[in-house]
Amino acid sequence: MQGLGRLLIFAGAFIVVLGVCVLLAQKLGLPLGRLPGDIAWKGKHTSVYFPLATCLLLSVILSLVLYLLNHLRR
């Protein structure tokens, strides 16, 4: 159970750091979630939003960060 506890603590810390990064991005005026390529559809009674371009950008950034961390660890 000690391993599960550590995993939950690290996951929580990661979510907090991610939240702080999102807040800082909003303060700096970065349009995360409103990039060209994000899909938004509004119907009469429903609305659908899928941030495709934002997901791709965050995926590339996260991949680069993890690659650099792995490279520095060796």
C-alpha positions as CSV (number, residue, x, y, z in Angstrom):
1,M,0.0,0.0,0.0
2,Q,3.0,2.3,0.5
3,G,3.6,2.3,-3.3
4,L,0.0,3.3,-4.0
5,G,0.2,6.1,-1.5
6,R,3.3,7.5,-3.2
7,L,1.7,7.2,-6.6
8,L,-1.4,9.2,-5.4
9,I,0.8,11.9,-3.8
10,F,2.8,12.3,-7.0
11,A,-0.3,12.3,-9.2
12,G,-1.8,15.0,-6.9
13,A,1.3,17.1,-7.1
14,F,1.4,16.7,-10.9
15,I,-2.2,17.9,-11.1
16,V,-1.5,20.9,-8.9
17,V,1.5,21.8,-11.0
18,L,-0.5,21.4,-14.2
19,G,-3.2,23.7,-12.8
20,V,-0.7,26.4,-11.9
21,C,0.7,26.2,-15.4
22,V,-2.8,26.6,-16.9
23,L,-3.4,29.6,-14.7
24,L,-0.1,31.2,-15.7
25,A,-0.8,30.6,-19.3
26,Q,-4.1,32.5,-18.9
27,K,-2.3,35.3,-17.2
28,L,0.3,35.5,-20.0
29,G,-2.5,35.6,-22.6
30,L,-1.7,32.3,-24.2
31,P,-4.9,31.1,-26.0
32,L,-4.9,27.5,-24.8
33,G,-8.2,26.0,-25.7
34,R,-8.9,28.7,-28.3
35,L,-6.3,27.9,-30.9
36,P,-7.1,27.7,-34.6
37,G,-8.0,24.1,-35.2
38,D,-10.0,23.6,-32.0
39,I,-13.4,22.3,-33.0
40,A,-16.5,24.0,-31.6
41,W,-20.0,23.3,-32.7
42,K,-23.1,24.9,-31.2
43,G,-26.5,23.5,-32.0
44,K,-29.9,24.6,-30.9
45,H,-29.9,22.7,-27.6
46,T,-26.3,21.3,-27.5
47,S,-22.8,22.4,-27.9
48,V,-19.7,20.3,-28.6
49,Y,-16.2,21.5,-28.0
50,F,-13.0,19.5,-28.8
51,P,-9.7,21.3,-28.4
52,L,-7.8,19.3,-31.1
53,A,-5.0,21.8,-31.8
54,T,-4.5,22.4,-28.1
55,C,-4.3,18.7,-27.4
56,L,-1.7,18.3,-30.2
57,L,0.4,21.2,-28.9
58,L,0.3,20.0,-25.3
59,S,1.2,16.5,-26.5
60,V,4.3,17.7,-28.4
61,I,5.4,19.9,-25.4
62,L,5.0,17.0,-23.0
63,S,6.8,14.6,-25.3
64,L,9.7,17.0,-25.6
65,V,9.9,17.5,-21.8
66,L,9.8,13.8,-21.1
67,Y,12.4,13.1,-23.8
68,L,14.7,15.8,-22.2
69,L,14.2,14.4,-18.7
70,N,15.0,10.9,-20.0
71,H,18.1,12.1,-21.8
72,L,19.4,14.0,-18.8
73,R,18.8,11.0,-16.5
74,R,21.2,8.8,-18.5
